[in-house]
């Protein structure tokens, strides 16, 4: 008769395979959980490093913004100082000119004419005065036109007024432009 082994070896083999499968399944599960935890730790560490970098960059941005503000303030102060220096230089350069203008006004003034008011706006002089006659006002205008320091005298108004019974004066207003004479023409 044939030899038949009735021992439950197939069931034991199946049970061993099942245990190995479950052991492998638990190993894979534990490995997967460990990999997920390690990945989570690595991602959290990278996020923390990036947050620290962002905070540092934010602090540096505020420092740079403060420096930019200081630079803008310094540029504005510099511009104000440059403007002040330019004004002072203009005043220093024009100081002899105002004396020269008054000298030329005195030189061009004929006898019988006097000024009551002289205003200067920009390069234009407005002169108000009185003269004995219209001829004296004409002489003044010719003298102003002949001067190297003045140009284009324009008579605005002439009024005849009587100060008393015998005295008669002509009150006038005129404008004249102040010019710079050529270098050789300065007296």
C-alpha positions, 0 to 999 in steps of 0.5 A: 500500500502506498505511504500516506502521511496524515500529519497536518503539515500543510496547515503548519506550512500555511500557518508559518506563511501566514505568520511570516506575512503578518510579521512582514506586514507589521514590519512594513507598517512599522517602517512606514510609520517610522518613515512618515515620522522622520519625514514629518520631523524633517519637514518641520525642521525645514519649516522652522529654519525657513521661519527663522530665515524669514524673521531675520530677513524681516528684521533686516528689511526694517533696518534697511527701511530705516536706513533708506528713511535716514538717507532720504532725510539726509538728501532732503537736508543736503538739498536744503543746505545746497539751496541755502549755499546757492542763495548765500553765494548769490547774495555775496555775488550780488552785494557789489551790484546793489551798491553799483545800482544805487551809484548809477541811480545817483549818477543818472539823476538830473538836477530838479528830480528826486526819487520818493520810492525805489523798489526792485522785483527780480531784475525790474526797478520801479521808481516813483519820484517828482520832477520840476518839469516833464523835460527833467523826467525825459532827461532821467529816462535818457540817462537811464537808457544811456547807462550800462546798468539799466535797460528799457526805461518805461514811463508808466505815469506822470501827474502834474501836482501843485504843492503850493501856490508857486511850486509845481511838481510832476510826480512820475512812475517808471520801470527800468530793467537792471542789466549786467554791463560787459566786463570792459564797460564797468566804471 
